[in-house]
Amino acid sequence: MPYLIETFDKPGSLDVRRANREAHLVYLEAHRHLLLACGAKLNDDGSDQGGGIYILDVDTRQAAQAFLEADPFFLAGLFERHQIVRWRKAYLDGRSHL
């Protein structure tokens, strides 16, 4: 059952993001079997907007929360807030899943 997690960085925390990015990427690679998609949110000019989106294939909201709480970004205190919602996979990679 997919869950979408949207994160919002604390204002002025780009240094925290940069300092923990490599550990965050290692964490994502280790859990790639759970990831349908993920990535940073960007401004139109390509600069960092301060947050990200994960779409996970896990069984429960609690599992999605546990995934986020183990992320080095979360552990470093990067996020001001986050939101977790169930997500219906309608189209992915150009294919219908309805």
The first five atom37 places (N, CA, C, CB, O) and aatype in JSON, in Angstrom:
{
  "aatype": [12, 14, 18, 10, 9, 6, 16, 13, 3, 11, 14, 7, 15, 10, 3, 19, 1, 1, 0, 2, 1, 6, 0, 8, 10, 19, 18, 10, 6, 0, 8, 1, 8, 10, 10, 10, 0, 4, 7, 0, 11, 10, 2, 3, 3, 7, 15, 3, 5, 7, 7, 7, 9, 18, 9, 10, 3, 19, 3, 16, 1, 5, 0, 0, 5, 0, 13, 10, 6, 0, 3, 14, 13, 13, 10, 0, 7, 10, 13, 6, 1, 8, 5, 9, 19, 1, 17, 1, 11, 0, 18, 10, 3, 7, 1, 15, 8, 10],
  "atom_mask": [
    [1, 1, 1, 1, 1],
    [1, 1, 1, 1, 1],
    [1, 1, 1, 1, 1],
    [1, 1, 1, 1, 1],
    [1, 1, 1, 1, 1],
    [1, 1, 1, 1, 1],
    [1, 1, 1, 1, 1],
    [1, 1, 1, 1, 1],
    [1, 1, 1, 1, 1],
    [1, 1, 1, 1, 1],
    [1, 1, 1, 1, 1],
    [1, 1, 1, 0, 1],
    [1, 1, 1, 1, 1],
    [1, 1, 1, 1, 1],
    [1, 1, 1, 1, 1],
    [1, 1, 1, 1, 1],
    [1, 1, 1, 1, 1],
    [1, 1, 1, 1, 1],
    [1, 1, 1, 1, 1],
    [1, 1, 1, 1, 1],
    [1, 1, 1, 1, 1],
    [1, 1, 1, 1, 1],
    [1, 1, 1, 1, 1],
    [1, 1, 1, 1, 1],
    [1, 1, 1, 1, 1],
    [1, 1, 1, 1, 1],
    [1, 1, 1, 1, 1],
    [1, 1, 1, 1, 1],
    [1, 1, 1, 1, 1],
    [1, 1, 1, 1, 1],
    [1, 1, 1, 1, 1],
    [1, 1, 1, 1, 1],
    [1, 1, 1, 1, 1],
    [1, 1, 1, 1, 1],
    [1, 1, 1, 1, 1],
    [1, 1, 1, 1, 1],
    [1, 1, 1, 1, 1],
    [1, 1, 1, 1, 1],
    [1, 1, 1, 0, 1],
    [1, 1, 1, 1, 1],
    [1, 1, 1, 1, 1],
    [1, 1, 1, 1, 1],
    [1, 1, 1, 1, 1],
    [1, 1, 1, 1, 1],
    [1, 1, 1, 1, 1],
    [1, 1, 1, 0, 1],
    [1, 1, 1, 1, 1],
    [1, 1, 1, 1, 1],
    [1, 1, 1, 1, 1],
    [1, 1, 1, 0, 1],
    [1, 1, 1, 0, 1],
    [1, 1, 1, 0, 1],
    [1, 1, 1, 1, 1],
    [1, 1, 1, 1, 1],
    [1, 1, 1, 1, 1],
    [1, 1, 1, 1, 1],
    [1, 1, 1, 1, 1],
    [1, 1, 1, 1, 1],
    [1, 1, 1, 1, 1],
    [1, 1, 1, 1, 1],
    [1, 1, 1, 1, 1],
    [1, 1, 1, 1, 1],
    [1, 1, 1, 1, 1],
    [1, 1, 1, 1, 1],
    [1, 1, 1, 1, 1],
    [1, 1, 1, 1, 1],
    [1, 1, 1, 1, 1],
    [1, 1, 1, 1, 1],
    [1, 1, 1, 1, 1],
    [1, 1, 1, 1, 1],
    [1, 1, 1, 1, 1],
    [1, 1, 1, 1, 1],
    [1, 1, 1, 1, 1],
    [1, 1, 1, 1, 1],
    [1, 1, 1, 1, 1],
    [1, 1, 1, 1, 1],
    [1, 1, 1, 0, 1],
    [1, 1, 1, 1, 1],
    [1, 1, 1, 1, 1],
    [1, 1, 1, 1, 1],
    [1, 1, 1, 1, 1],
    [1, 1, 1, 1, 1],
    [1, 1, 1, 1, 1],
    [1, 1, 1, 1, 1],
    [1, 1, 1, 1, 1],
    [1, 1, 1, 1, 1],
    [1, 1, 1, 1, 1],
    [1, 1, 1, 1, 1],
    [1, 1, 1, 1, 1],
    [1, 1, 1, 1, 1],
    [1, 1, 1, 1, 1],
    [1, 1, 1, 1, 1],
    [1, 1, 1, 1, 1],
    [1, 1, 1, 0, 1],
    [1, 1, 1, 1, 1],
    [1, 1, 1, 1, 1],
    [1, 1, 1, 1, 1],
    [1, 1, 1, 1, 1]
  ],
  "atom_positions": [
    [[0.86, -1.17, 0.0], [0.0, 0.0, 0.0], [0.9, 1.23, 0.0], [-0.97, 0.0, 1.23], [1.63, 1.46, 0.97]],
    [[0.86, 2.01, -1.04], [1.76, 3.16, -1.11], [1.36, 4.31, -0.18], [1.8, 3.67, -2.53], [0.19, 4.59, 0.05]],
    [[2.4, 4.96, 0.34], [2.25, 6.18, 1.14], [3.15, 7.25, 0.54], [2.6, 5.93, 2.65], [4.28, 6.97, 0.14]],
    [[2.64, 8.46, 0.5], [3.42, 9.61, 0.07], [3.83, 10.4, 1.31], [2.6, 10.51, -0.93], [2.99, 10.72, 2.16]],
    [[5.1, 10.69, 1.4], [5.62, 11.52, 2.49], [6.15, 12.8, 1.87], [6.75, 10.77, 3.31], [6.99, 12.75, 0.96]],
    [[5.67, 13.94, 2.34], [6.22, 15.22, 1.91], [6.89, 15.86, 3.11], [5.1, 16.16, 1.31], [6.3, 15.95, 4.19]],
    [[8.13, 16.31, 2.91], [8.87, 16.96, 3.99], [9.12, 18.42, 3.66], [10.2, 16.23, 4.24], [9.2, 18.81, 2.49]],
    [[9.24, 19.2, 4.71], [9.48, 20.64, 4.61], [10.65, 20.97, 5.53], [8.19, 21.47, 4.99], [10.55, 20.8, 6.74]],
    [[11.75, 21.45, 4.94], [12.93, 21.77, 5.74], [12.69, 22.99, 6.63], [14.13, 22.03, 4.83], [11.88, 23.86, 6.32]],
    [[13.4, 23.02, 7.74], [13.41, 24.21, 8.59], [14.04, 25.36, 7.8], [14.18, 23.95, 9.93], [14.97, 25.13, 7.03]],
    [[13.55, 26.57, 7.97], [14.16, 27.72, 7.29], [15.65, 27.83, 7.63], [13.43, 29.02, 7.67], [16.05, 27.61, 8.77]],
    [[16.44, 28.16, 6.64], [17.87, 28.38, 6.87], [18.66, 27.12, 7.15], [0.0, 0.0, 0.0], [19.73, 27.19, 7.75]],
    [[18.16, 25.94, 6.73], [18.83, 24.69, 7.07], [19.54, 24.01, 5.9], [17.83, 23.74, 7.65], [19.81, 22.81, 5.96]],
    [[19.84, 24.76, 4.87], [20.5, 24.16, 3.7], [21.84, 23.53, 4.08], [20.72, 25.22, 2.62], [22.22, 22.51, 3.5]],
    [[22.56, 24.1, 5.04], [23.83, 23.52, 5.49], [23.61, 22.13, 6.12], [24.52, 24.45, 6.5], [24.43, 21.23, 5.93]],
    [[22.51, 21.97, 6.85], [22.18, 20.67, 7.46], [21.89, 19.67, 6.34], [20.95, 20.79, 8.43], [22.35, 18.52, 6.39]],
    [[21.14, 20.09, 5.35], [20.83, 19.21, 4.2], [22.13, 18.78, 3.52], [19.9, 19.93, 3.18], [22.33, 17.59, 3.26]],
    [[22.98, 19.72, 3.22], [24.24, 19.4, 2.52], [25.13, 18.48, 3.34], [25.0, 20.69, 2.18], [25.74, 17.55, 2.81]],
    [[25.22, 18.73, 4.65], [26.1, 17.95, 5.51], [25.63, 16.5, 5.66], [26.18, 18.6, 6.88], [26.44, 15.62, 5.93]],
    [[24.34, 16.25, 5.48], [23.8, 14.91, 5.69], [23.35, 14.23, 4.4], [22.64, 14.98, 6.64], [22.79, 13.14, 4.44]],
    [[23.58, 14.86, 3.27], [23.1, 14.34, 1.99], [23.68, 12.96, 1.67], [23.45, 15.31, 0.87], [22.94, 12.07, 1.26]],
    [[24.98, 12.78, 1.84], [25.59, 11.49, 1.49], [25.01, 10.36, 2.34], [27.11, 11.56, 1.67], [24.69, 9.3, 1.81]],
    [[24.87, 10.57, 3.64], [24.28, 9.54, 4.51], [22.82, 9.28, 4.11], [24.36, 9.98, 6.0], [22.37, 8.13, 4.15]],
    [[22.1, 10.32, 3.74], [20.72, 10.18, 3.28], [20.67, 9.31, 2.02], [20.09, 11.58, 3.0], [19.82, 8.43, 1.93]],
    [[21.57, 9.54, 1.06], [21.58, 8.76, -0.17], [21.94, 7.29, 0.09], [22.56, 9.36, -1.16], [21.39, 6.4, -0.56]],
    [[22.84, 7.05, 1.02], [23.18, 5.67, 1.4], [21.95, 4.99, 2.01], [24.37, 5.65, 2.42], [21.66, 3.83, 1.71]],
    [[21.22, 5.72, 2.85], [20.0, 5.18, 3.46], [18.96, 4.83, 2.39], [19.4, 6.21, 4.46], [18.36, 3.76, 2.43]],
    [[18.76, 5.73, 1.44], [17.81, 5.47, 0.36], [18.22, 4.25, -0.45], [17.68, 6.69, -0.56], [17.37, 3.41, -0.78]],
    [[19.49, 4.14, -0.77], [19.97, 2.98, -1.54], [19.71, 1.68, -0.77], [21.48, 3.13, -1.85], [19.32, 0.68, -1.37]],
    [[19.93, 1.69, 0.53], [19.71, 0.49, 1.34], [18.24, 0.11, 1.42], [20.25, 0.71, 2.74], [17.91, -1.05, 1.7]],
    [[17.35, 1.05, 1.16], [15.91, 0.8, 1.26], [15.2, 0.97, -0.09], [15.28, 1.75, 2.28], [13.99, 1.19, -0.15]],
    [[15.96, 0.87, -1.17], [15.39, 1.11, -2.5], [14.24, 0.17, -2.83], [16.46, 0.98, -3.55], [13.38, 0.5, -3.64]],
    [[14.22, -1.02, -2.2], [13.13, -1.96, -2.44], [11.77, -1.43, -1.96], [13.43, -3.29, -1.75], [10.73, -1.93, -2.38]],
    [[11.78, -0.42, -1.1], [10.54, 0.2, -0.6], [10.12, 1.42, -1.41], [10.7, 0.6, 0.84], [8.98, 1.86, -1.31]],
    [[11.03, 1.96, -2.21], [10.81, 3.24, -2.88], [10.18, 3.07, -4.27], [12.12, 3.99, -3.0], [10.74, 2.4, -5.14]],
    [[9.02, 3.67, -4.45], [8.44, 3.78, -5.79], [9.01, 5.01, -6.48], [6.89, 3.86, -5.72], [9.21, 5.01, -7.7]],
    [[9.26, 6.06, -5.7], [9.86, 7.3, -6.2], [10.29, 8.13, -5.0], [8.85, 8.1, -7.11], [9.77, 7.96, -3.9]],
    [[11.25, 9.01, -5.22], [11.61, 9.99, -4.2], [12.5, 11.04, -4.84], [12.32, 9.31, -3.0], [13.09, 10.82, -5.89]],
    [[12.57, 12.19, -4.19], [13.45, 13.24, -4.67], [13.2, 14.55, -3.97], [0.0, 0.0, 0.0], [12.2, 14.73, -3.27]],
    [[14.14, 15.47, -4.16], [14.05, 16.8, -3.56], [13.07, 17.67, -4.34], [15.43, 17.47, -3.52], [12.9, 17.51, -5.54]],
    [[12.44, 18.58, -3.63], [11.6, 19.6, -4.28], [12.52, 20.75, -4.7], [10.45, 20.1, -3.32], [13.4, 21.16, -3.95]],
    [[12.29, 21.25, -5.91], [13.14, 22.3, -6.47], [12.32, 23.51, -6.87], [13.92, 21.77, -7.67], [11.14, 23.4, -7.21]],
    [[12.95, 24.66, -6.83], [12.37, 25.87, -7.4], [12.46, 25.79, -8.92], [13.09, 27.15, -6.86], [13.18, 24.95, -9.46]],
    [[11.74, 26.66, -9.6], [11.73, 26.64, -11.07], [13.12, 26.82, -11.67], [10.82, 27.73, -11.59], [13.39, 26.33, -12.77]],
    [[14.01, 27.52, -10.97], [15.37, 27.72, -11.49], [16.3, 26.55, -11.17], [15.95, 29.0, -10.93], [17.49, 26.6, -11.48]],
    [[15.77, 25.5, -10.55], [16.56, 24.32, -10.22], [17.23, 24.35, -8.87], [0.0, 0.0, 0.0], [17.87, 23.38, -8.48]],
    [[17.1, 25.44, -8.14], [17.7, 25.53, -6.81], [16.84, 24.76, -5.8], [17.85, 27.01, -6.37], [15.66, 24.51, -6.03]],
    [[17.45, 24.4, -4.7], [16.79, 23.61, -3.67], [15.66, 24.4, -3.02], [17.79, 23.17, -2.6], [15.85, 25.54, -2.6]],
    [[14.48, 23.79, -2.95], [13.33, 24.45, -2.33], [13.24, 24.17, -0.83], [12.05, 23.99, -3.01], [12.54, 24.88, -0.11]],
    [[13.93, 23.13, -0.37], [13.91, 22.83, 1.05], [12.86, 21.81, 1.44], [0.0, 0.0, 0.0], [11.92, 22.13, 2.17]],
    [[13.01, 20.61, 0.95], [12.09, 19.54, 1.3], [12.14, 18.47, 0.23], [0.0, 0.0, 0.0], [12.87, 18.58, -0.75]],
    [[11.35, 17.44, 0.43], [11.36, 16.35, -0.52], [10.07, 15.57, -0.5], [0.0, 0.0, 0.0], [9.17, 15.83, 0.3]],
    [[10.02, 14.6, -1.4], [8.87, 13.71, -1.51], [9.39, 12.28, -1.61], [7.97, 14.07, -2.74], [10.32, 11.99, -2.36]],
    [[8.77, 11.4, -0.85], [9.04, 9.97, -0.93], [7.71, 9.29, -1.23], [9.7, 9.41, 0.42], [6.68, 9.67, -0.66]],
    [[7.7, 8.32, -2.1], [6.53, 7.46, -2.27], [7.02, 6.05, -1.97], [5.89, 7.58, -3.74], [7.84, 5.48, -2.7]],
    [[6.49, 5.5, -0.88], [6.94, 4.2, -0.35], [5.88, 3.15, -0.53], [7.31, 4.32, 1.12], [4.68, 3.44, -0.47]],
    [[6.31, 1.92, -0.75], [5.4, 0.78, -0.77], [5.59, 0.03, 0.54], [5.65, -0.14, -2.02], [6.41, -0.89, 0.64]],
    [[4.82, 0.42, 1.54], [4.85, -0.21, 2.87], [3.41, -0.52, 3.27], [5.54, 0.72, 3.93], [2.47, -0.02, 2.67]],
    [[3.26, -1.36, 4.3], [1.93, -1.84, 4.68], [1.11, -0.87, 5.53], [2.07, -3.12, 5.42], [-0.12, -0.9, 5.49]],
    [[1.78, -0.02, 6.3], [1.05, 0.83, 7.24], [1.64, 2.23, 7.31], [1.05, 0.19, 8.62], [2.79, 2.47, 6.92]],
    [[0.84, 3.15, 7.81], [1.32, 4.5, 8.07], [2.46, 4.47, 9.09], [0.16, 5.4, 8.59], [3.41, 5.25, 8.98]],
    [[2.37, 3.58, 10.05], [3.43, 3.47, 11.06], [4.77, 3.06, 10.41], [3.03, 2.45, 12.16], [5.83, 3.54, 10.81]],
    [[4.7, 2.18, 9.42], [5.92, 1.79, 8.71], [6.49, 2.97, 7.93], [5.64, 0.61, 7.76], [7.71, 3.15, 7.86]],
    [[5.62, 3.78, 7.33], [6.08, 4.98, 6.62], [6.73, 5.96, 7.59], [4.91, 5.65, 5.87], [7.77, 6.55, 7.29]],
    [[6.12, 6.14, 8.75], [6.66, 7.03, 9.78], [8.02, 6.51, 10.26], [5.67, 7.16, 10.96], [8.95, 7.29, 10.44]],
    [[8.12, 5.21, 10.48], [9.39, 4.63, 10.95], [10.48, 4.79, 9.89], [9.2, 3.13, 11.29], [11.63, 5.07, 10.24]],
    [[10.13, 4.63, 8.61], [11.09, 4.85, 7.54], [11.63, 6.27, 7.6], [10.46, 4.57, 6.17], [12.84, 6.49, 7.54]],
    [[10.73, 7.24, 7.71], [11.15, 8.64, 7.75], [12.01, 8.92, 8.97], [9.93, 9.55, 7.75], [13.04, 9.59, 8.86]],
    [[11.62, 8.42, 10.12], [12.34, 8.71, 11.36], [13.74, 8.1, 11.39], [11.55, 8.21, 12.54], [14.58, 8.53, 12.18]],
    [[14.0, 7.11, 10.54], [15.34, 6.51, 10.47], [16.22, 7.18, 9.42], [15.23, 5.03, 10.18], [17.41, 6.88, 9.32]],
    [[15.65, 8.08, 8.63], [16.4, 8.8, 7.59], [17.39, 9.76, 8.25], [15.43, 9.57, 6.63], [17.01, 10.49, 9.16]],
    [[18.64, 9.78, 7.79], [19.61, 10.72, 8.36], [19.17, 12.18, 8.33], [20.91, 10.6, 7.62], [19.53, 12.94, 9.23]],
    [[18.39, 12.59, 7.34], [17.87, 13.95, 7.33], [16.98, 14.19, 8.54], [17.08, 14.22, 6.03], [17.09, 15.23, 9.2]],
    [[16.1, 13.25, 8.85], [15.21, 13.37, 10.0], [16.04, 13.38, 11.3], [14.18, 12.21, 10.02], [15.83, 14.22, 12.18]],
    [[16.98, 12.46, 11.39], [17.81, 12.35, 12.6], [18.65, 13.6, 12.84], [18.74, 11.13, 12.5], [18.96, 13.93, 13.98]],
    [[19.01, 14.31, 11.77], [19.79, 15.54, 11.89], [18.92, 16.75, 12.23], [20.54, 15.8, 10.59], [19.43, 17.85, 12.43]],
    [[17.6, 16.55, 12.3], [16.71, 17.66, 12.63], [16.44, 18.6, 11.47], [0.0, 0.0, 0.0], [16.12, 19.76, 11.68]],
    [[16.57, 18.11, 10.25], [16.39, 18.95, 9.07], [14.95, 19.43, 8.88], [16.83, 18.21, 7.84], [14.72, 20.56, 8.46]],
    [[14.0, 18.59, 9.2], [12.62, 18.89, 8.84], [11.88, 19.73, 9.87], [11.87, 17.62, 8.62], [11.93, 19.45, 11.07]],
    [[11.21, 20.74, 9.38], [10.31, 21.55, 10.21], [9.0, 20.79, 10.44], [10.03, 22.92, 9.55], [8.43, 20.81, 11.53]],
    [[8.56, 20.12, 9.37], [7.33, 19.33, 9.47], [7.31, 18.34, 8.31], [6.06, 20.23, 9.46], [8.1, 18.44, 7.37]],
    [[6.39, 17.4, 8.41], [6.18, 16.44, 7.33], [4.72, 16.03, 7.32], [7.11, 15.21, 7.49], [3.97, 16.26, 8.27]],
    [[4.34, 15.41, 6.23], [2.96, 14.96, 6.08], [3.01, 13.58, 5.42], [2.11, 15.98, 5.22], [3.78, 13.36, 4.48]],
    [[2.21, 12.66, 5.92], [2.13, 11.31, 5.35], [0.69, 11.05, 4.96], [2.65, 10.23, 6.37], [-0.22, 11.21, 5.77]],
    [[0.48, 10.63, 3.71], [-0.86, 10.3, 3.23], [-0.79, 9.02, 2.39], [-1.46, 11.48, 2.39], [0.22, 8.74, 1.75]],
    [[-1.88, 8.26, 2.42], [-1.96, 7.11, 1.51], [-2.04, 7.62, 0.08], [-3.2, 6.21, 1.85], [-2.54, 8.71, -0.18]],
    [[-1.53, 6.82, -0.83], [-1.45, 7.25, -2.23], [-1.94, 6.12, -3.12], [0.0, 7.66, -2.61], [-1.56, 4.97, -2.93]],
    [[-2.77, 6.46, -4.09], [-3.25, 5.48, -5.06], [-2.37, 5.54, -6.3], [-4.74, 5.72, -5.42], [-2.24, 6.58, -6.93]],
    [[-1.77, 4.43, -6.62], [-0.92, 4.34, -7.81], [-1.84, 4.19, -9.02], [0.1, 3.13, -7.7], [-2.35, 3.1, -9.29]],
    [[-2.06, 5.29, -9.75], [-2.9, 5.26, -10.94], [-2.02, 5.08, -12.19], [-3.74, 6.55, -11.05], [-2.26, 4.17, -12.98]],
    [[-1.04, 5.93, -12.35], [-0.09, 5.84, -13.46], [1.32, 5.92, -12.89], [-0.33, 6.96, -14.52], [1.62, 6.77, -12.06]],
    [[2.17, 5.03, -13.35], [3.56, 5.02, -12.94], [4.38, 4.54, -14.13], [3.79, 4.12, -11.67], [4.06, 3.52, -14.74]],
    [[5.42, 5.26, -14.45], [6.27, 4.93, -15.6], [5.46, 4.81, -16.89], [7.01, 3.63, -15.35], [5.75, 3.96, -17.74]],
    [[4.44, 5.65, -17.04], [3.65, 5.67, -18.25], [2.65, 4.53, -18.4], [0.0, 0.0, 0.0], [2.05, 4.36, -19.46]],
    [[2.47, 3.77, -17.33], [1.52, 2.65, -17.38], [0.4, 2.85, -16.38], [2.24, 1.32, -17.11], [0.61, 3.36, -15.28]],
    [[-0.78, 2.44, -16.77], [-1.93, 2.49, -15.89], [-1.88, 1.31, -14.91], [-3.26, 2.48, -16.7], [-1.57, 0.18, -15.3]],
    [[-2.18, 1.6, -13.65], [-2.27, 0.57, -12.62], [-3.68, 0.52, -12.04], [-1.24, 0.84, -11.5], [-3.9, -0.01, -10.95]],
    [[-4.61, 1.07, -12.78], [-6.01, 1.09, -12.33], [-6.72, -0.2, -12.68], [-6.76, 2.27, -12.95], [-7.9, -0.36, -12.37]]
  ]
}
